[in-house]
Amino acid sequence: MVRLLILSGLTVATIATLLAAVLGPWGWWIPAVGFLLLLLVAVRDATQRRHSVLRNFPLLGHMRFFLEKIRPEIQQYFIERNYDGKPFDRDQRSLVYSRAKGFKGDKAFGTELDVNEPGYEYFVQSVAPKSAPQDEHRVRLGGPDCRQPYDASLLNISAMSFGSLSKNAVLAMNKGAAMGGFAQETGEGGLTEYHLAHGADIFWEFGSGYFGTRDENGHFDPETFREKSNLPQVKAVNIKLSQGAKPGLGGVLPGSKVTAEIAAARGVPEGQTCISPASHSAFTTPRELIRFVAQLRELSNGKPIGFKLCVGSRVEFLAICKAMIEEDVTPDFIIVDGAEGGTGAAPLEYQDHVGTPLVEGLILVHNALVGAGLRERIKLGCAGKITSGHDIVRHIIQGADFCMSARAMMMAVGCIQAQACHTNKCPVGVTTQDPKLYRALDVADKGERVERYHRLTVEEAGQIISTMGCEHPEELTREMLRRKVTATQSISYESLYQWLRPGELFEGVEGGWGEDWDYADPDRFTAGHPGKYVFNDRGPLTPGGVIPAADREFALAGAPSAGSTAGAGAAEGARATSNAPAAPRAAGPAPEQVSAEHPGESTPGASRRPEGEPGTTPGAQHTVRDPAPEPGNVDPADDSRTRNPGLA
């Protein structure tokens, strides 16, 4: 009915204005042509079959698409409050913009936050605060095997690749880092001329694609690595295991952003979507990872070597700790990337529901290293929505030694949170390879803004540390950070989480820590315990199902079928056992002996799952798949380059 009214009304208006134009003054031709064009659009809308809204409401339906297009701007500029915008609220963005311009970011008339709301956190200041430090606090990266340690700032530029960023954005950040004396991490896109342009300290990162240090088959090239890692600007090397924005997916650079320049830097074809596999080919087990760290240290002549990950399975990280102990090799630093990370575009399911948030992941890694007696040899960095001095001090108390920030540095060079990073249409030239757009980003001006933002933020962190009565970050305690758990009760971080003592994992820990430590195997990556597969209690297992072949034998032998009397008895026994105190864990018989005596029990290292190269052989732990959409799954009439193709 509405469709007919719209078409009829436009038809009548068009005919009337055409008659008026023919019989009357020439000025009537203007509205006549206008009504004729609107009628043609309405007819097209009513006859097309792709959009139901336009088919039922020709012409008027376009208003919906227009409002959807401007919705983010309306939300950001007119609706959201100063403290509840996402991913970064107005207060966070304004703080970065102000400090980049040289202002401290002071605000009048008190906080807008609800200080009684559960989850609110605050620092405990001292009655006798210290004077603000004259010099910036520094953190030495370099364990016992490092021959060229590096003194890092409390805040550095986190990993962002050339390709994801425009060359002007990379140059501006490099200039700011050189002026401020802090480090810029390259991202996995390779070490390029723009990272070396102004002489800033560089953390060279590479991932599973080995861009910039790969051979013709895409595998790690030791000689290329040796040459680049010994450049004077390269102060440390970071192996990317996973990132917070898309843990487990690898990396993707759309083909529209793979220019000839980027293709040359990465060693990939121009214009083709550039994909990093989910897993590394240089190592497939925790032990091989640690040996790879040792190899990189030798090739770089003793520079700090570390790795970055978004924390997933605690069993797997404990397996890495066991490999460190057995090989007597430790990385010089580990960077924990929180699931809040977002400089890489990713499927919504991964952005919202995959990976461990920064605080939980940081505390897990810190606890694991302390419990394994390794913490003093390894420095911890963290990344994930870090914008202020408060964020820096808060994460230091939670276990970090230094911080990395990506999106705050993007805002310092002009990012307006348009969330168009993956479209090659960034309106301010930060995340685009279009020269017409990135020419607007002035390197000299934005470089100074990066330096000012960093300097004022680190100064504020030092001031907060002094306010709590400390002269150095090492004097901070977990009692100095408290969280509201109810409207009338707060609790310190000392009591909020379980904190392991140095070497406690060797003595025996009640609950999950001890169980995971026992099961962790330095010779394989495995996310969980075979006895706890969710399908164990859901009926018979079929060959080729979700359980790997090498673990299926255990599951069939040790897990009774659902609903059986034996299963009920086993469940009762498990409940009774779970209430008993954990006994200290001592060295026991070899895994092979235990498996022979008790074939239904889980033992560390007992699995015979084939290791293989990731994603290339049956039974490998990970599957490498191209995360780019397959042609058959995409409507060719849809423009996937628009900022939001998710419209009906």
Secondary structure as a PSIPRED ss2 file (coil, helix, strand):
# PSIPRED VFORMAT (PSIPRED V4.0)

   1 M C   1.000  0.000  0.000
   2 V H   0.000  1.000  0.000
   3 R H   0.000  1.000  0.000
   4 L H   0.000  1.000  0.000
   5 L H   0.000  1.000  0.000
   6 I H   0.000  1.000  0.000
   7 L H   0.000  1.000  0.000
   8 S H   0.000  1.000  0.000
   9 G H   0.000  1.000  0.000
  10 L H   0.000  1.000  0.000
  11 T H   0.000  1.000  0.000
  12 V H   0.000  1.000  0.000
  13 A H   0.000  1.000  0.000
  14 T H   0.000  1.000  0.000
  15 I H   0.000  1.000  0.000
  16 A H   0.000  1.000  0.000
  17 T H   0.000  1.000  0.000
  18 L H   0.000  1.000  0.000
  19 L H   0.000  1.000  0.000
  20 A H   0.000  1.000  0.000
  21 A H   0.000  1.000  0.000
  22 V H   0.000  1.000  0.000
  23 L H   0.000  1.000  0.000
  24 G C   1.000  0.000  0.000
  25 P C   1.000  0.000  0.000
  26 W H   0.000  1.000  0.000
  27 G H   0.000  1.000  0.000
  28 W H   0.000  1.000  0.000
  29 W H   0.000  1.000  0.000
  30 I H   0.000  1.000  0.000
  31 P H   0.000  1.000  0.000
  32 A H   0.000  1.000  0.000
  33 V H   0.000  1.000  0.000
  34 G H   0.000  1.000  0.000
  35 F H   0.000  1.000  0.000
  36 L H   0.000  1.000  0.000
  37 L H   0.000  1.000  0.000
  38 L H   0.000  1.000  0.000
  39 L H   0.000  1.000  0.000
  40 L H   0.000  1.000  0.000
  41 V H   0.000  1.000  0.000
  42 A H   0.000  1.000  0.000
  43 V H   0.000  1.000  0.000
  44 R H   0.000  1.000  0.000
  45 D H   0.000  1.000  0.000
  46 A H   0.000  1.000  0.000
  47 T H   0.000  1.000  0.000
  48 Q C   1.000  0.000  0.000
  49 R C   1.000  0.000  0.000
  50 R C   1.000  0.000  0.000
  51 H C   1.000  0.000  0.000
  52 S H   0.000  1.000  0.000
  53 V H   0.000  1.000  0.000
  54 L H   0.000  1.000  0.000
  55 R H   0.000  1.000  0.000
  56 N H   0.000  1.000  0.000
  57 F C   1.000  0.000  0.000
  58 P C   1.000  0.000  0.000
  59 L C   1.000  0.000  0.000
  60 L C   1.000  0.000  0.000
  61 G C   1.000  0.000  0.000
  62 H H   0.000  1.000  0.000
  63 M H   0.000  1.000  0.000
  64 R H   0.000  1.000  0.000
  65 F H   0.000  1.000  0.000
  66 F H   0.000  1.000  0.000
  67 L H   0.000  1.000  0.000
  68 E H   0.000  1.000  0.000
  69 K H   0.000  1.000  0.000
  70 I H   0.000  1.000  0.000
  71 R H   0.000  1.000  0.000
  72 P H   0.000  1.000  0.000
  73 E H   0.000  1.000  0.000
  74 I H   0.000  1.000  0.000
  75 Q H   0.000  1.000  0.000
  76 Q H   0.000  1.000  0.000
  77 Y H   0.000  1.000  0.000
  78 F H   0.000  1.000  0.000
  79 I H   0.000  1.000  0.000
  80 E C   1.000  0.000  0.000
  81 R C   1.000  0.000  0.000
  82 N C   1.000  0.000  0.000
  83 Y C   1.000  0.000  0.000
  84 D C   1.000  0.000  0.000
  85 G C   1.000  0.000  0.000
  86 K C   1.000  0.000  0.000
  87 P C   1.000  0.000  0.000
  88 F C   1.000  0.000  0.000
  89 D C   1.000  0.000  0.000
  90 R H   0.000  1.000  0.000
  91 D H   0.000  1.000  0.000
  92 Q H   0.000  1.000  0.000
  93 R H   0.000  1.000  0.000
  94 S H   0.000  1.000  0.000
  95 L H   0.000  1.000  0.000
  96 V H   0.000  1.000  0.000
  97 Y H   0.000  1.000  0.000
  98 S H   0.000  1.000  0.000
  99 R H   0.000  1.000  0.000
 100 A H   0.000  1.000  0.000
 101 K C   1.000  0.000  0.000
 102 G C   1.000  0.000  0.000
 103 F C   1.000  0.000  0.000
 104 K C   1.000  0.000  0.000
 105 G C   1.000  0.000  0.000
 106 D C   1.000  0.000  0.000
 107 K C   1.000  0.000  0.000
 108 A C   1.000  0.000  0.000
 109 F C   1.000  0.000  0.000
 110 G C   1.000  0.000  0.000
 111 T C   1.000  0.000  0.000
 112 E C   1.000  0.000  0.000
 113 L C   1.000  0.000  0.000
 114 D C   1.000  0.000  0.000
 115 V C   1.000  0.000  0.000
 116 N C   1.000  0.000  0.000
 117 E C   1.000  0.000  0.000
 118 P C   1.000  0.000  0.000
 119 G C   1.000  0.000  0.000
 120 Y C   1.000  0.000  0.000
 121 E E   0.000  0.000  1.000
 122 Y E   0.000  0.000  1.000
 123 F E   0.000  0.000  1.000
 124 V C   1.000  0.000  0.000
 125 Q C   1.000  0.000  0.000
 126 S C   1.000  0.000  0.000
 127 V C   1.000  0.000  0.000
 128 A C   1.000  0.000  0.000
 129 P C   1.000  0.000  0.000
 130 K C   1.000  0.000  0.000
 131 S C   1.000  0.000  0.000
 132 A C   1.000  0.000  0.000
 133 P C   1.000  0.000  0.000
 134 Q C   1.000  0.000  0.000
 135 D C   1.000  0.000  0.000
 136 E C   1.000  0.000  0.000
 137 H C   1.000  0.000  0.000
 138 R E   0.000  0.000  1.000
 139 V E   0.000  0.000  1.000
 140 R E   0.000  0.000  1.000
 141 L E   0.000  0.000  1.000
 142 G C   1.000  0.000  0.000
 143 G C   1.000  0.000  0.000
 144 P C   1.000  0.000  0.000
 145 D C   1.000  0.000  0.000
 146 C C   1.000  0.000  0.000
 147 R C   1.000  0.000  0.000
 148 Q C   1.000  0.000  0.000
 149 P C   1.000  0.000  0.000
 150 Y E   0.000  0.000  1.000
 151 D E   0.000  0.000  1.000
 152 A E   0.000  0.000  1.000
 153 S E   0.000  0.000  1.000
 154 L C   1.000  0.000  0.000
 155 L E   0.000  0.000  1.000
 156 N E   0.000  0.000  1.000
 157 I E   0.000  0.000  1.000
 158 S C   1.000  0.000  0.000
 159 A C   1.000  0.000  0.000
 160 M C   1.000  0.000  0.000
 161 S C   1.000  0.000  0.000
 162 F E   0.000  0.000  1.000
 163 G C   1.000  0.000  0.000
 164 S C   1.000  0.000  0.000
 165 L E   0.000  0.000  1.000
 166 S C   1.000  0.000  0.000
 167 K H   0.000  1.000  0.000
 168 N H   0.000  1.000  0.000
 169 A H   0.000  1.000  0.000
 170 V H   0.000  1.000  0.000
 171 L H   0.000  1.000  0.000
 172 A H   0.000  1.000  0.000
 173 M H   0.000  1.000  0.000
 174 N H   0.000  1.000  0.000
 175 K H   0.000  1.000  0.000
 176 G H   0.000  1.000  0.000
 177 A H   0.000  1.000  0.000
 178 A H   0.000  1.000  0.000
 179 M H   0.000  1.000  0.000
 180 G H   0.000  1.000  0.000
 181 G C   1.000  0.000  0.000
 182 F C   1.000  0.000  0.000
 183 A E   0.000  0.000  1.000
 184 Q E   0.000  0.000  1.000
 185 E E   0.000  0.000  1.000
 186 T C   1.000  0.000  0.000
 187 G C   1.000  0.000  0.000
 188 E C   1.000  0.000  0.000
 189 G C   1.000  0.000  0.000
 190 G C   1.000  0.000  0.000
 191 L C   1.000  0.000  0.000
 192 T C   1.000  0.000  0.000
 193 E C   1.000  0.000  0.000
 194 Y C   1.000  0.000  0.000
 195 H C   1.000  0.000  0.000
 196 L C   1.000  0.000  0.000
 197 A C   1.000  0.000  0.000
 198 H C   1.000  0.000  0.000
 199 G C   1.000  0.000  0.000
 200 A C   1.000  0.000  0.000
 201 D E   0.000  0.000  1.000
 202 I E   0.000  0.000  1.000
 203 F E   0.000  0.000  1.000
 204 W E   0.000  0.000  1.000
 205 E E   0.000  0.000  1.000
 206 F E   0.000  0.000  1.000
 207 G C   1.000  0.000  0.000
 208 S C   1.000  0.000  0.000
 209 G C   1.000  0.000  0.000
 210 Y C   1.000  0.000  0.000
 211 F C   1.000  0.000  0.000
 212 G C   1.000  0.000  0.000
 213 T C   1.000  0.000  0.000
 214 R E   0.000  0.000  1.000
 215 D C   1.000  0.000  0.000
 216 E C   1.000  0.000  0.000
 217 N C   1.000  0.000  0.000
 218 G C   1.000  0.000  0.000
 219 H C   1.000  0.000  0.000
 220 F E   0.000  0.000  1.000
 221 D C   1.000  0.000  0.000
 222 P H   0.000  1.000  0.000
 223 E H   0.000  1.000  0.000
 224 T H   0.000  1.000  0.000
 225 F H   0.000  1.000  0.000
 226 R H   0.000  1.000  0.000
 227 E H   0.000  1.000  0.000
 228 K H   0.000  1.000  0.000
 229 S H   0.000  1.000  0.000
 230 N C   1.000  0.000  0.000
 231 L C   1.000  0.000  0.000
 232 P C   1.000  0.000  0.000
 233 Q C   1.000  0.000  0.000
 234 V E   0.000  0.000  1.000
 235 K E   0.000  0.000  1.000
 236 A E   0.000  0.000  1.000
 237 V E   0.000  0.000  1.000
 238 N E   0.000  0.000  1.000
 239 I E   0.000  0.000  1.000
 240 K E   0.000  0.000  1.000
 241 L C   1.000  0.000  0.000
 242 S C   1.000  0.000  0.000
 243 Q C   1.000  0.000  0.000
 244 G C   1.000  0.000  0.000
 245 A C   1.000  0.000  0.000
 246 K C   1.000  0.000  0.000
 247 P C   1.000  0.000  0.000
 248 G C   1.000  0.000  0.000
 249 L C   1.000  0.000  0.000
 250 G C   1.000  0.000  0.000
 251 G E   0.000  0.000  1.000
 252 V E   0.000  0.000  1.000
 253 L E   0.000  0.000  1.000
 254 P C   1.000  0.000  0.000
 255 G H   0.000  1.000  0.000
 256 S H   0.000  1.000  0.000
 257 K H   0.000  1.000  0.000
 258 V C   1.000  0.000  0.000
 259 T C   1.000  0.000  0.000
 260 A H   0.000  1.000  0.000
 261 E H   0.000  1.000  0.000
 262 I H   0.000  1.000  0.000
 263 A H   0.000  1.000  0.000
 264 A H   0.000  1.000  0.000
 265 A H   0.000  1.000  0.000
 266 R H   0.000  1.000  0.000
 267 G C   1.000  0.000  0.000
 268 V C   1.000  0.000  0.000
 269 P C   1.000  0.000  0.000
 270 E C   1.000  0.000  0.000
 271 G C   1.000  0.000  0.000
 272 Q C   1.000  0.000  0.000
 273 T C   1.000  0.000  0.000
 274 C E   0.000  0.000  1.000
 275 I E   0.000  0.000  1.000
 276 S E   0.000  0.000  1.000
 277 P C   1.000  0.000  0.000
 278 A C   1.000  0.000  0.000
 279 S C   1.000  0.000  0.000
 280 H C   1.000  0.000  0.000
 281 S C   1.000  0.000  0.000
 282 A C   1.000  0.000  0.000
 283 F C   1.000  0.000  0.000
 284 T C   1.000  0.000  0.000
 285 T C   1.000  0.000  0.000
 286 P H   0.000  1.000  0.000
 287 R H   0.000  1.000  0.000
 288 E H   0.000  1.000  0.000
 289 L H   0.000  1.000  0.000
 290 I H   0.000  1.000  0.000
 291 R H   0.000  1.000  0.000
 292 F H   0.000  1.000  0.000
 293 V H   0.000  1.000  0.000
 294 A H   0.000  1.000  0.000
 295 Q H   0.000  1.000  0.000
 296 L H   0.000  1.000  0.000
 297 R H   0.000  1.000  0.000
 298 E H   0.000  1.000  0.000
 299 L H   0.000  1.000  0.000
 300 S C   1.000  0.000  0.000
 301 N C   1.000  0.000  0.000
 302 G C   1.000  0.000  0.000
 303 K C   1.000  0.000  0.000
 304 P C   1.000  0.000  0.000
 305 I E   0.000  0.000  1.000
 306 G E   0.000  0.000  1.000
 307 F E   0.000  0.000  1.000
 308 K E   0.000  0.000  1.000
 309 L E   0.000  0.000  1.000
 310 C C   1.000  0.000  0.000
 311 V C   1.000  0.000  0.000
 312 G C   1.000  0.000  0.000
 313 S C   1.000  0.000  0.000
 314 R H   0.000  1.000  0.000
 315 V H   0.000  1.000  0.000
 316 E H   0.000  1.000  0.000
 317 F H   0.000  1.000  0.000
 318 L H   0.000  1.000  0.000
 319 A H   0.000  1.000  0.000
 320 I H   0.000  1.000  0.000
 321 C H   0.000  1.000  0.000
 322 K H   0.000  1.000  0.000
 323 A H   0.000  1.000  0.000
 324 M H   0.000  1.000  0.000
 325 I H   0.000  1.000  0.000
 326 E H   0.000  1.000  0.000
 327 E H   0.000  1.000  0.000
 328 D C   1.000  0.000  0.000
 329 V C   1.000  0.000  0.000
 330 T C   1.000  0.000  0.000
 331 P C   1.000  0.000  0.000
 332 D C   1.000  0.000  0.000
 333 F E   0.000  0.000  1.000
 334 I E   0.000  0.000  1.000
 335 I E   0.000  0.000  1.000
 336 V E   0.000  0.000  1.000
 337 D E   0.000  0.000  1.000
 338 G C   1.000  0.000  0.000
 339 A C   1.000  0.000  0.000
 340 E C   1.000  0.000  0.000
 341 G C   1.000  0.000  0.000
 342 G C   1.000  0.000  0.000
 343 T C   1.000  0.000  0.000
 344 G C   1.000  0.000  0.000
 345 A C   1.000  0.000  0.000
 346 A C   1.000  0.000  0.000
 347 P C   1.000  0.000  0.000
 348 L H   0.000  1.000  0.000
 349 E H   0.000  1.000  0.000
 350 Y H   0.000  1.000  0.000
 351 Q H   0.000  1.000  0.000
 352 D H   0.000  1.000  0.000
 353 H H   0.000  1.000  0.000
 354 V C   1.000  0.000  0.000
 355 G C   1.000  0.000  0.000
 356 T C   1.000  0.000  0.000
 357 P C   1.000  0.000  0.000
 358 L H   0.000  1.000  0.000
 359 V H   0.000  1.000  0.000
 360 E H   0.000  1.000  0.000
 361 G H   0.000  1.000  0.000
 362 L H   0.000  1.000  0.000
 363 I H   0.000  1.000  0.000
 364 L H   0.000  1.000  0.000
 365 V H   0.000  1.000  0.000
 366 H H   0.000  1.000  0.000
 367 N H   0.000  1.000  0.000
 368 A H   0.000  1.000  0.000
 369 L H   0.000  1.000  0.000
 370 V H   0.000  1.000  0.000
 371 G H   0.000  1.000  0.000
 372 A C   1.000  0.000  0.000
 373 G C   1.000  0.000  0.000
 374 L C   1.000  0.000  0.000
 375 R H   0.000  1.000  0.000
 376 E H   0.000  1.000  0.000
 377 R H   0.000  1.000  0.000
 378 I C   1.000  0.000  0.000
 379 K E   0.000  0.000  1.000
 380 L E   0.000  0.000  1.000
 381 G E   0.000  0.000  1.000
 382 C E   0.000  0.000  1.000
 383 A E   0.000  0.000  1.000
 384 G C   1.000  0.000  0.000
 385 K C   1.000  0.000  0.000
 386 I C   1.000  0.000  0.000
 387 T C   1.000  0.000  0.000
 388 S C   1.000  0.000  0.000
 389 G H   0.000  1.000  0.000
 390 H H   0.000  1.000  0.000
 391 D H   0.000  1.000  0.000
 392 I H   0.000  1.000  0.000
 393 V H   0.000  1.000  0.000
 394 R H   0.000  1.000  0.000
 395 H H   0.000  1.000  0.000
 396 I H   0.000  1.000  0.000
 397 I H   0.000  1.000  0.000
 398 Q H   0.000  1.000  0.000
 399 G C   1.000  0.000  0.000
 400 A C   1.000  0.000  0.000
 401 D C   1.000  0.000  0.000
 402 F E   0.000  0.000  1.000
 403 C E   0.000  0.000  1.000
 404 M E   0.000  0.000  1.000
 405 S E   0.000  0.000  1.000
 406 A C   1.000  0.000  0.000
 407 R H   0.000  1.000  0.000
 408 A H   0.000  1.000  0.000
 409 M H   0.000  1.000  0.000
 410 M H   0.000  1.000  0.000
 411 M H   0.000  1.000  0.000
 412 A H   0.000  1.000  0.000
 413 V C   1.000  0.000  0.000
 414 G C   1.000  0.000  0.000
 415 C C   1.000  0.000  0.000
 416 I C   1.000  0.000  0.000
 417 Q C   1.000  0.000  0.000
 418 A C   1.000  0.000  0.000
 419 Q C   1.000  0.000  0.000
 420 A C   1.000  0.000  0.000
 421 C H   0.000  1.000  0.000
 422 H H   0.000  1.000  0.000
 423 T H   0.000  1.000  0.000
 424 N C   1.000  0.000  0.000
 425 K C   1.000  0.000  0.000
 426 C C   1.000  0.000  0.000
 427 P C   1.000  0.000  0.000
 428 V C   1.000  0.000  0.000
 429 G C   1.000  0.000  0.000
 430 V C   1.000  0.000  0.000
 431 T C   1.000  0.000  0.000
 432 T C   1.000  0.000  0.000
 433 Q C   1.000  0.000  0.000
 434 D C   1.000  0.000  0.000
 435 P H   0.000  1.000  0.000
 436 K H   0.000  1.000  0.000
 437 L H   0.000  1.000  0.000
 438 Y H   0.000  1.000  0.000
 439 R C   1.000  0.000  0.000
 440 A C   1.000  0.000  0.000
 441 L C   1.000  0.000  0.000
 442 D C   1.000  0.000  0.000
 443 V H   0.000  1.000  0.000
 444 A H   0.000  1.000  0.000
 445 D H   0.000  1.000  0.000
 446 K H   0.000  1.000  0.000
 447 G H   0.000  1.000  0.000
 448 E H   0.000  1.000  0.000
 449 R H   0.000  1.000  0.000
 450 V H   0.000  1.000  0.000
 451 E H   0.000  1.000  0.000
 452 R H   0.000  1.000  0.000
 453 Y H   0.000  1.000  0.000
 454 H H   0.000  1.000  0.000
 455 R H   0.000  1.000  0.000
 456 L H   0.000  1.000  0.000
 457 T H   0.000  1.000  0.000
 458 V H   0.000  1.000  0.000
 459 E H   0.000  1.000  0.000
 460 E H   0.000  1.000  0.000
 461 A H   0.000  1.000  0.000
 462 G H   0.000  1.000  0.000
 463 Q H   0.000  1.000  0.000
 464 I H   0.000  1.000  0.000
 465 I H   0.000  1.000  0.000
 466 S H   0.000  1.000  0.000
 467 T H   0.000  1.000  0.000
 468 M C   1.000  0.000  0.000
 469 G C   1.000  0.000  0.000
 470 C C   1.000  0.000  0.000
 471 E C   1.000  0.000  0.000
 472 H C   1.000  0.000  0.000
 473 P H   0.000  1.000  0.000
 474 E H   0.000  1.000  0.000
 475 E H   0.000  1.000  0.000
 476 L C   1.000  0.000  0.000
 477 T C   1.000  0.000  0.000
 478 R H   0.000  1.000  0.000
 479 E H   0.000  1.000  0.000
 480 M H   0.000  1.000  0.000
 481 L E   0.000  0.000  1.000
 482 R E   0.000  0.000  1.000
 483 R E   0.000  0.000  1.000
 484 K E   0.000  0.000  1.000
 485 V E   0.000  0.000  1.000
 486 T E   0.000  0.000  1.000
 487 A C   1.000  0.000  0.000
 488 T C   1.000  0.000  0.000
 489 Q E   0.000  0.000  1.000
 490 S E   0.000  0.000  1.000
 491 I E   0.000  0.000  1.000
 492 S E   0.000  0.000  1.000
 493 Y H   0.000  1.000  0.000
 494 E H   0.000  1.000  0.000
 495 S H   0.000  1.000  0.000
 496 L H   0.000  1.000  0.000
 497 Y C   1.000  0.000  0.000
 498 Q C   1.000  0.000  0.000
 499 W C   1.000  0.000  0.000
 500 L C   1.000  0.000  0.000
 501 R C   1.000  0.000  0.000
 502 P C   1.000  0.000  0.000
 503 G C   1.000  0.000  0.000
 504 E H   0.000  1.000  0.000
 505 L H   0.000  1.000  0.000
 506 F H   0.000  1.000  0.000
 507 E C   1.000  0.000  0.000
 508 G C   1.000  0.000  0.000
 509 V C   1.000  0.000  0.000
 510 E C   1.000  0.000  0.000
 511 G C   1.000  0.000  0.000
 512 G H   0.000  1.000  0.000
 513 W H   0.000  1.000  0.000
 514 G H   0.000  1.000  0.000
 515 E H   0.000  1.000  0.000
 516 D H   0.000  1.000  0.000
 517 W H   0.000  1.000  0.000
 518 D H   0.000  1.000  0.000
 519 Y H   0.000  1.000  0.000
 520 A C   1.000  0.000  0.000
 521 D C   1.000  0.000  0.000
 522 P C   1.000  0.000  0.000
 523 D C   1.000  0.000  0.000
 524 R C   1.000  0.000  0.000
 525 F C   1.000  0.000  0.000
 526 T C   1.000  0.000  0.000
 527 A C   1.000  0.000  0.000
 528 G C   1.000  0.000  0.000
 529 H C   1.000  0.000  0.000
 530 P H   0.000  1.000  0.000
 531 G H   0.000  1.000  0.000
 532 K H   0.000  1.000  0.000
 533 Y C   1.000  0.000  0.000
 534 V H   0.000  1.000  0.000
 535 F H   0.000  1.000  0.000
 536 N H   0.000  1.000  0.000
 537 D H   0.000  1.000  0.000
 538 R C   1.000  0.000  0.000
 539 G C   1.000  0.000  0.000
 540 P C   1.000  0.000  0.000
 541 L C   1.000  0.000  0.000
 542 T C   1.000  0.000  0.000
 543 P C   1.000  0.000  0.000
 544 G C   1.000  0.000  0.000
 545 G C   1.000  0.000  0.000
 546 V C   1.000  0.000  0.000
 547 I C   1.000  0.000  0.000
 548 P C   1.000  0.000  0.000
 549 A H   0.000  1.000  0.000
 550 A H   0.000  1.000  0.000
 551 D H   0.000  1.000  0.000
 552 R H   0.000  1.000  0.000
 553 E H   0.000  1.000  0.000
 554 F H   0.000  1.000  0.000
 555 A H   0.000  1.000  0.000
 556 L H   0.000  1.000  0.000
 557 A H   0.000  1.000  0.000
 558 G H   0.000  1.000  0.000
 559 A C   1.000  0.000  0.000
 560 P C   1.000  0.000  0.000
 561 S C   1.000  0.000  0.000
 562 A C   1.000  0.000  0.000
 563 G C   1.000  0.000  0.000
 564 S C   1.000  0.000  0.000
 565 T H   0.000  1.000  0.000
 566 A H   0.000  1.000  0.000
 567 G H   0.000  1.000  0.000
 568 A H   0.000  1.000  0.000
 569 G H   0.000  1.000  0.000
 570 A H   0.000  1.000  0.000
 571 A H   0.000  1.000  0.000
 572 E H   0.000  1.000  0.000
 573 G H   0.000  1.000  0.000
 574 A H   0.000  1.000  0.000
 575 R H   0.000  1.000  0.000
 576 A H   0.000  1.000  0.000
 577 T H   0.000  1.000  0.000
 578 S H   0.000  1.000  0.000
 579 N C   1.000  0.000  0.000
 580 A C   1.000  0.000  0.000
 581 P C   1.000  0.000  0.000
 582 A C   1.000  0.000  0.000
 583 A C   1.000  0.000  0.000
 584 P C   1.000  0.000  0.000
 585 R C   1.000  0.000  0.000
 586 A C   1.000  0.000  0.000
 587 A C   1.000  0.000  0.000
 588 G C   1.000  0.000  0.000
 589 P C   1.000  0.000  0.000
 590 A C   1.000  0.000  0.000
 591 P H   0.000  1.000  0.000
 592 E H   0.000  1.000  0.000
 593 Q H   0.000  1.000  0.000
 594 V H   0.000  1.000  0.000
 595 S H   0.000  1.000  0.000
 596 A H   0.000  1.000  0.000
 597 E H   0.000  1.000  0.000
 598 H C   1.000  0.000  0.000
 599 P C   1.000  0.000  0.000
 600 G C   1.000  0.000  0.000
 601 E C   1.000  0.000  0.000
 602 S C   1.000  0.000  0.000
 603 T C   1.000  0.000  0.000
 604 P C   1.000  0.000  0.000
 605 G C   1.000  0.000  0.000
 606 A C   1.000  0.000  0.000
 607 S C   1.000  0.000  0.000
 608 R C   1.000  0.000  0.000
 609 R C   1.000  0.000  0.000
 610 P C   1.000  0.000  0.000
 611 E C   1.000  0.000  0.000
 612 G C   1.000  0.000  0.000
 613 E C   1.000  0.000  0.000
 614 P C   1.000  0.000  0.000
 615 G C   1.000  0.000  0.000
 616 T C   1.000  0.000  0.000
 617 T C   1.000  0.000  0.000
 618 P C   1.000  0.000  0.000
 619 G C   1.000  0.000  0.000
 620 A C   1.000  0.000  0.000
 621 Q C   1.000  0.000  0.000
 622 H C   1.000  0.000  0.000
 623 T C   1.000  0.000  0.000
 624 V C   1.000  0.000  0.000
 625 R C   1.000  0.000  0.000
 626 D C   1.000  0.000  0.000
 627 P C   1.000  0.000  0.000
 628 A C   1.000  0.000  0.000
 629 P C   1.000  0.000  0.000
 630 E C   1.000  0.000  0.000
 631 P H   0.000  1.000  0.000
 632 G H   0.000  1.000  0.000
 633 N H   0.000  1.000  0.000
 634 V C   1.000  0.000  0.000
 635 D C   1.000  0.000  0.000
 636 P C   1.000  0.000  0.000
 637 A C   1.000  0.000  0.000
 638 D C   1.000  0.000  0.000
 639 D C   1.000  0.000  0.000
 640 S C   1.000  0.000  0.000
 641 R C   1.000  0.000  0.000
 642 T C   1.000  0.000  0.000
 643 R C   1.000  0.000  0.000
 644 N C   1.000  0.000  0.000
 645 P C   1.000  0.000  0.000
 646 G C   1.000  0.000  0.000
 647 L C   1.000  0.000  0.000
 648 A C   1.000  0.000  0.000
